[in-house]
């Protein structure tokens, strides 16, 4: 059973986390390059937010947006 858990440790430490270890060592040369994963997540989040806001604007312009507080049955008294 010990070998099984050591195998899991080897998989994560030596194989799956190797790219992250590379990014950690890269931080001494370039902070921006070391944080590429963070930059990608921020870009994806920004694109998703812009898309969401554009969709809200489309529904608002078409008059399909129901802003009445009683739009859902659980808001009714």
C-alpha positions, 0 to 999 in steps of 0.5 A, a space after each residue: 500500500 505504501 508503494 501505491 501512495 509513493 506512486 501518487 506522490 511521484 506522479 504529482 510532484 515529478 510529473 504534473 507539477 513540473 510546469 509549475 516548478 518551471 514557472 516558479 524558477 522563471 520568476 527570478 528572470 521575469 515576473 510577467 512570464 512567471 504569471 502567465 497562467 494568471 494572465 490567461 485566467 484574467 483574459 478569459 474572465 474579462 472576455 466572459 464578462 464582456 460577452 455577458 454584458 453584451 448579452 444583457 444589453 441585447 435583451 434590454 434593447 429587445 424589451 425582453 428583460 423583466 426587472 419586476 421584483 415579482 418575476 419569480 414566484 418566491 418573491 411574491 407575498 
